[in-house]
Amino acid sequence: MGESSNRIATDRASQSSISRRQYLASGAAVGVGAALGGCLGSDDGLTVGYALPFTGTYAMLGESIVNGFELYLEQSDGEIDGQEVETVERDTEADTNRGVDVTRELMVEEQADAIVGPVSSSVAIAMMQTIENEASAIWLNANAGDYRVVEEGCLNYHFRTSFNDWQTSAPLAEWVYDNVADNVCLAYADYAFGQNSKNFFQKAFEEAGGEVVDEVGAPLGTDDYSTYLSDIESSGADAVFSFFAGSDAVNYISDFADYGLDAEMTQVGSGFLLSEDTLPAQGEAALGMYSLLHYTPTQETDRNQEFIGNYREAYDSSANVYACQGYDSAQAFAAAVAEAGSSDPDEMANALGGMELDSPRGSFRFNSETHEAIQNMYVREVVESDGDQPVENQVVETIDSVESPNWGCNLE
């Protein structure tokens, strides 16, 4: 399966506009077909549409989500509730217009029973109207975390199998106030998700009794953070709450340590600041820093360790939060079809509301009013590792059953 998954990744850029069934019918994908086996459905089976980025900056995230979803399918012999499953890929390219187009293609042309994705919140917000208008598929939001998907959309077909920007920031505030510092500076990537994250943290931190002494926003794609780090140092704060992700997180943490601020103030942040996809590049510069996320591969539960082992065996790589979200999207779809006894989107939505799932992240359930995940959030510290990488996240505290605000949405 490792060789097959590598072939899937290699061919995605050119094949993402056709169905996996069509792709496997070509002689170029014999190895992939052997690996996926029963994942290819008949005309009366089930169809899952991936509305994810398979090219560009976020391609790795899209691939991890698909890998997690298809790992579940493989473990289920390619079937859900006795029906074979066909998966169809469409590359959103992390573009809003493209996201709308591929969503419509998947729902109308491919007649998908479920839409999985996207990665980008701006794409998710753009997709909402199409999902509502077509009303023909359940939407398993496997990564896009902007709270406005619920506040502005409040769609019965939408289920967040991942997180939202409130969950990865606000619950950390009280822990920081109790365990780290009573004053902070805020540092963030200056776009919607970064702004939301720092605002949610600030509100919760001040409600806990803390003081925000300054805030510093940096544009996406910043290469040199020295100017911003000077402002952070000048704030005199004892700690800094930060939201950066991807290459921005790598550059920011590296510059933070090079600037010597790791000796002056404690770094805390959203889990994507110190995630498994950035830690290898951040290395020892990240030691002693804290973050909050709903999943960590080092969780020592039987369920998670089984998932980690199966994922490595299948793909010859380490599972990450995106793979977990893909896996749980498949679990949610399977549970919805089985409970509803149907792939009708309204019946599946009724079945999933309030349902609890046993996940590698820990058990979670869907809020019946908002369809957000009610889940544990984990405070993690970066420590030295005995594994393949020099550092890893270890859970230092679990915040149980974190339930987001309703944002004015009530689907009951």
C-alpha positions in Angstrom: 0.0 0.0 0.0 3.0 2.4 0.6 4.0 2.2 -3.1 0.4 2.6 -4.2 -0.2 5.7 -2.0 3.0 7.3 -3.4 1.7 6.7 -6.9 -1.6 8.3 -6.0 0.2 11.4 -4.8 2.3 11.5 -7.9 -0.6 11.3 -10.3 -3.0 13.6 -8.4 -2.0 16.8 -10.3 -3.0 15.3 -13.6 -5.8 12.9 -12.5 -7.7 15.0 -10.0 -10.4 15.9 -12.5 -11.5 12.3 -13.1 -13.0 9.7 -10.8 -10.8 7.1 -9.1 -12.8 4.4 -10.9 -11.9 6.0 -14.3 -8.2 6.3 -13.2 -8.0 2.8 -12.1 -9.5 1.6 -15.3 -6.4 2.8 -17.1 -3.3 0.6 -17.3 -1.2 3.3 -15.6 -2.8 2.6 -12.2 -2.7 -1.2 -11.9 -0.8 -1.0 -8.6 -3.2 1.5 -7.1 -6.2 -0.6 -8.1 -4.8 -3.6 -6.3 -4.3 -1.5 -3.1 -7.8 0.0 -3.1 -9.6 -3.2 -4.1 -13.2 -2.9 -3.1 -13.2 0.9 -2.8 -14.6 1.1 -6.3 -18.4 1.1 -6.3 -21.0 0.0 -8.7 -23.7 2.4 -10.0 -25.9 1.5 -7.0 -23.1 2.0 -4.5 -22.0 5.1 -2.6 -20.0 8.0 -4.0 -17.7 10.2 -1.9 -16.4 13.4 -3.5 -13.1 14.9 -2.3 -13.2 18.7 -2.6 -9.6 19.2 -1.5 -6.3 20.8 -2.7 -4.1 18.3 -4.5 -1.7 20.9 -6.0 -0.1 24.0 -4.5 0.7 24.9 -1.0 -1.9 22.8 0.7 -1.5 19.6 -1.4 0.1 17.7 1.5 -2.9 18.4 3.7 -5.3 17.2 1.0 -3.3 14.0 0.5 -3.2 13.3 4.3 -7.0 13.7 4.5 -7.6 11.3 1.6 -5.1 8.8 3.1 -7.0 8.8 6.4 -10.4 8.4 4.7 -9.2 5.6 2.5 -7.4 3.8 5.3 -10.9 3.5 6.9 -12.3 2.2 3.6 -9.5 -0.4 3.3 -10.2 -1.6 6.8 -13.9 -1.9 5.9 -13.1 -3.9 2.7 -14.1 -0.9 0.6 -17.7 -1.0 1.7 -20.0 1.0 3.9 -23.2 -0.7 5.2 -22.7 -3.4 2.5 -22.4 -1.0 -0.3 -19.2 -0.5 -2.4 -17.7 3.0 -2.2 -16.4 5.0 -5.2 -14.2 8.1 -4.4 -13.9 11.0 -6.8 -11.2 13.7 -6.5 -11.6 17.3 -7.5 -8.7 19.8 -6.9 -10.0 23.0 -5.3 -6.5 24.5 -5.8 -7.4 26.4 -2.5 -9.2 28.8 -4.7 -12.7 30.0 -3.9 -14.1 30.1 -7.4 -12.6 26.7 -8.2 -14.0 25.4 -4.9 -17.6 26.4 -5.9 -17.1 24.8 -9.3 -15.8 21.4 -8.1 -18.5 21.2 -5.4 -21.1 21.6 -8.0 -19.4 19.1 -10.3 -19.2 16.5 -7.5 -22.9 17.0 -6.4 -24.5 17.3 -9.9 -22.3 15.4 -12.3 -20.9 12.7 -10.0 -24.0 12.6 -7.7 -21.8 12.3 -4.6 -23.5 11.2 -1.4 -20.8 13.0 0.7 -18.5 15.9 0.1 -15.2 15.7 2.1 -13.2 19.0 2.4 -12.1 21.6 1.9 -8.8 22.7 3.6 -9.2 26.4 3.2 -11.8 28.3 5.2 -12.4 30.8 2.4 -13.2 28.0 0.1 -15.6 26.5 2.6 -17.4 29.8 3.0 -17.7 30.0 -0.8 -19.0 26.4 -1.0 -21.9 26.9 1.4 -24.5 28.3 -1.0 -23.9 25.4 -3.5 -24.2 22.8 -0.7 -27.5 24.4 0.4 -28.9 24.8 -3.1 -28.2 21.3 -4.3 -29.2 19.7 -1.0 -28.0 16.3 -2.3 -25.0 15.3 -0.2 -23.8 15.5 3.4 -20.8 17.8 3.9 -18.0 16.4 6.1 -15.8 19.4 6.8 -12.4 17.8 7.3 -10.3 20.9 8.0 -11.8 24.3 7.3 -12.1 25.8 10.7 -13.6 29.3 10.4 -16.5 29.7 12.8 -18.4 31.6 10.2 -19.2 28.4 8.4 -21.6 27.8 11.2 -22.5 31.4 12.1 -23.4 32.4 8.5 -24.2 29.0 7.0 -25.8 27.0 9.8 -26.4 24.2 7.3 -28.1 21.0 8.3 -25.8 19.0 5.9 -22.6 20.4 7.4 -20.7 18.4 10.0 -17.3 19.6 11.2 -15.1 16.5 11.6 -12.1 18.7 12.4 -12.0 21.8 14.6 -12.9 25.5 14.6 -10.8 28.6 15.3 -12.4 29.1 18.7 -11.6 25.6 19.8 -7.9 25.9 19.0 -7.4 29.2 20.8 -10.0 30.2 23.5 -9.8 27.1 25.7 -6.0 27.6 26.0 -6.5 31.0 27.6 -7.5 29.9 31.1 -4.7 27.3 31.2 -2.2 29.9 30.2 -3.5 32.3 32.9 -3.3 29.5 35.6 0.0 28.0 34.6 2.1 30.4 32.5 1.5 34.1 32.9 -1.1 36.7 33.7 -0.1 39.0 30.8 0.6 38.2 27.2 1.4 39.8 23.8 -0.6 38.5 20.8 1.2 37.6 17.6 -0.6 36.4 14.5 -0.7 36.0 10.8 -2.8 38.9 9.6 -5.6 37.2 7.8 -9.1 36.0 8.8 -8.2 32.8 10.6 -5.3 34.4 12.4 -7.4 37.4 13.4 -10.2 35.1 14.7 -7.8 33.1 16.7 -6.1 36.0 18.5 -9.5 37.6 19.1 -11.0 34.5 20.7 -7.9 34.0 22.8 -7.9 37.6 24.0 -11.5 37.5 25.0 -11.1 34.3 27.0 -7.8 35.5 28.6 -9.3 38.8 29.7 -12.3 37.0 31.1 -10.0 34.7 33.1 -8.4 37.9 34.6 -5.4 38.2 32.3 -4.0 41.3 30.5 -3.2 41.6 26.8 -0.4 44.2 26.7 0.1 44.4 22.9 -0.6 42.7 19.6 1.5 42.3 16.5 0.2 41.1 13.1 2.4 40.0 10.3 1.5 39.4 6.7 1.1 35.9 5.3 4.4 34.7 3.7 6.7 36.8 5.9 10.3 35.6 5.5 12.0 37.7 8.2 10.1 38.3 11.5 12.8 40.4 13.1 10.8 43.7 13.0 7.8 42.0 14.5 9.9 40.2 17.2 11.3 43.5 18.2 7.8 44.8 18.8 7.0 41.6 20.8 10.1 42.1 23.0 9.2 45.7 23.5 5.8 44.7 24.9 7.5 43.4 28.0 5.0 40.5 28.2 5.8 37.4 30.1 4.3 35.2 27.4 3.2 35.5 23.8 0.2 33.7 22.2 0.8 33.1 18.5 -1.1 31.9 15.5 1.0 31.0 12.5 0.9 27.9 10.4 2.9 26.1 7.7 6.1 27.8 6.5 5.1 30.9 8.4 5.2 28.9 11.6 8.6 27.5 10.7 10.1 30.9 10.0 8.5 32.6 13.0 9.6 30.0 15.6 13.1 29.8 14.1 13.5 33.6 14.2 11.9 33.7 17.7 14.6 31.4 19.0 17.4 33.1 17.1 16.3 36.5 18.5 16.6 35.0 22.0 13.0 35.6 23.0 12.6 32.0 24.0 14.8 32.9 27.1 12.6 36.0 27.9 9.0 34.9 27.4 7.0 31.7 27.1 5.6 30.8 23.7 2.1 29.4 23.5 -0.2 29.1 20.6 -2.8 27.3 18.5 -1.7 23.8 17.7 -0.8 24.6 14.1 2.0 26.8 15.4 3.8 23.6 16.5 2.2 20.8 14.4 3.7 17.5 13.3 4.2 18.9 9.8 6.3 21.9 11.1 8.2 20.4 14.0 10.8 18.6 11.9 11.9 22.0 10.4 11.5 23.9 13.7 13.5 21.3 15.6 15.1 22.2 19.0 14.1 25.9 18.5 10.5 24.8 19.6 11.6 23.0 22.8 9.5 24.1 25.8 6.8 25.7 23.8 3.1 25.0 24.3 0.1 24.6 21.9 -3.5 23.4 21.9 -5.0 21.0 19.4 -7.6 18.2 19.3 -5.2 15.5 18.2 -1.6 14.5 18.9 0.0 11.4 17.4 1.8 10.6 20.7 -1.4 10.1 22.6 -0.9 6.7 24.3 -4.3 5.2 23.8 -4.9 1.8 22.2 -7.2 3.4 19.6 -4.6 5.9 18.6 -1.6 3.6 18.6 -3.5 1.2 16.4 -4.3 4.0 14.0 -0.7 5.2 14.0 0.5 1.7 13.2 -2.0 1.0 10.5 -1.3 4.3 8.8 2.5 3.7 8.8 2.0 0.3 7.4 -0.3 1.6 4.6 1.6 4.7 3.6 5.1 4.3 5.1 4.7 7.7 6.7 3.6 9.2 10.0 -0.1 10.0 10.7 -0.9 13.6 11.5 -3.9 15.6 12.5 -5.1 15.9 8.9 -5.1 12.1 8.4 -7.0 11.7 11.6 -9.6 14.2 10.4 -9.9 12.2 7.1 -10.3 8.9 9.0 -13.0 10.4 11.2 -14.8 11.8 8.2 -15.0 8.2 6.8 -16.2 7.0 10.2 -18.9 9.7 10.3 -20.1 8.8 6.8 -20.2 5.1 7.6 -22.1 5.7 10.8 -24.6 8.1 9.2 -25.4 5.6 6.4 -25.7 2.7 8.8 -27.9 4.6 11.3 -30.1 6.1 8.6 -30.3 3.0 6.5 -30.0 5.3 3.6 -27.7 7.8 1.8 -30.4 10.4 1.8 -28.7 13.6 3.1 -31.6 14.7 5.3 -31.8 11.2 6.9 -28.0 11.0 7.3 -28.0 14.5 8.9 -30.7 13.5 11.4 -28.7 10.4 12.2 -25.4 12.2 12.8 -26.7 15.0 15.0 -25.7 14.2 18.6 -23.9 11.0 17.5 -20.7 9.9 19.3 -17.7 8.4 17.5 -14.7 6.5 18.8 -11.7 8.3 17.3 -7.9 8.1 17.5 -8.2 11.6 19.0 -10.5 10.3 21.7 -14.3 10.0 21.6 -16.2 13.0 20.3 -19.7 13.8 19.3 -21.5 16.2 17.1 -23.4 19.1 18.7 -27.0 18.5 17.6 -27.6 22.3 17.3 -24.5 23.3 15.4 -23.0 20.0 14.1 -19.6 21.1 15.5 -17.5 18.5 17.1 -17.6 18.4 20.9 -14.2 17.0 21.7 -11.2 17.0 24.0 -8.5 19.6 23.4 -5.0 18.8 24.4 -2.4 21.2 25.8 0.9 19.9 24.3 4.5 20.7 25.2 7.4 20.3 22.7 9.9 17.9 24.2 12.9 15.9 23.1 12.0 12.7 21.3 13.5 9.2 21.1 11.8 8.7 17.7 12.6 9.6 14.1 12.5 13.4 14.8 14.5 15.3 17.5 11.4 16.8 19.1 7.7 15.9 19.5 4.5 17.1 21.2 3.5 15.5 24.5 0.2 16.1 26.1 0.5 17.9 29.5 -3.2 18.5 30.1 -6.5 17.4 28.6 -9.4 19.9 28.5 -12.4 17.6 28.3 -15.4 17.8 26.0 -14.8 21.3 24.7 -18.1 22.7 23.3 -18.0 25.7 21.0 -20.5 28.6 21.2 -23.5 28.1 19.0 -22.9 31.3 17.0 -26.7 31.8 16.8 -27.2 28.4 15.0 -29.8 25.9 16.1 -30.5 23.0 13.8 -32.5 20.9 16.2 
